[in-house]
Amino acid sequence: MEGAKGMTDFSLKIVTPDGVRFDGMAQELVVRTTEGDMGILAGHTNCVAALGMGRATVIIDGSYRYGACIGGMVSVVNGEVT
């Protein structure tokens, strides 16, 4: 499926200690890991990384949205990002 500006969508679920904050399709995610910034697009290889402290940027329907990350994990498994 293609989103805004021809970018391919992928499944993204954002979970916090308070519960699921987002469960839908996105075009891009950039997060700060303990090793540096990591960008995720559709088709990203499977991986798991520890999140550091910093800003998370997600593009949904062509709009940029921002949030704060202070620890946690990011995983990409068979095209689904959590």
ZIMO-V430724 format. One record per residue. N is the residue number from 1. PHI is phi in whole degrees, 0 to 359 (none if undefined). OMEGA is omega as a letter, one per 20 degrees, with the letter a starting at -180 (NA if undefined). D_FIRST is the distance of its C-alpha to the first C-alpha in Angstrom with 2 decimals. Layout:
# ZIMO-V430724
N PHI OMEGA D_FIRST
N PHI OMEGA D_FIRST
This chain:
# ZIMO-V430724
1 none r 0.00
2 255 r 3.79
3 260 a 6.68
4 297 r 10.27
5 57 r 11.98
6 77 r 9.23
7 283 a 8.62
8 280 a 5.80
9 279 r 5.74
10 221 a 8.18
11 282 a 10.56
12 230 r 13.72
13 234 r 17.02
14 253 a 20.01
15 240 r 23.29
16 241 r 26.74
17 302 r 30.20
18 272 r 29.98
19 124 a 26.86
20 286 a 23.10
21 260 r 22.34
22 206 r 18.53
23 213 a 16.09
24 187 a 12.51
25 256 r 9.41
26 222 r 10.44
27 255 a 10.00
28 200 r 13.46
29 223 r 16.52
30 233 r 20.06
31 229 r 22.90
32 267 r 26.55
33 264 r 27.56
34 291 r 31.21
35 256 a 30.80
36 131 a 29.14
37 290 a 25.86
38 228 r 22.65
39 256 a 19.30
40 234 r 16.09
41 237 r 12.76
42 304 r 9.92
43 88 r 12.00
44 300 r 15.17
45 295 r 18.07
46 300 r 19.48
47 194 r 22.09
48 223 r 24.14
49 215 r 25.97
50 280 r 28.48
51 274 r 27.79
52 261 r 30.56
53 259 r 31.51
54 169 a 29.52
55 272 r 26.77
56 256 r 23.16
57 239 r 20.65
58 230 r 17.11
59 255 r 14.74
60 234 a 13.01
61 52 r 11.74
62 80 r 13.65
63 256 r 16.76
64 279 r 18.79
65 229 a 20.28
66 233 r 23.11
67 207 r 24.99
68 262 r 27.87
69 241 r 27.83
70 224 r 31.12
71 86 a 30.67
72 114 a 28.51
73 224 r 25.99
74 236 r 22.42
75 226 r 20.85
76 238 a 17.85
77 226 r 17.87
78 51 r 15.48
79 85 r 12.46
80 254 a 13.72
81 251 r 15.66
82 230 NA 18.76
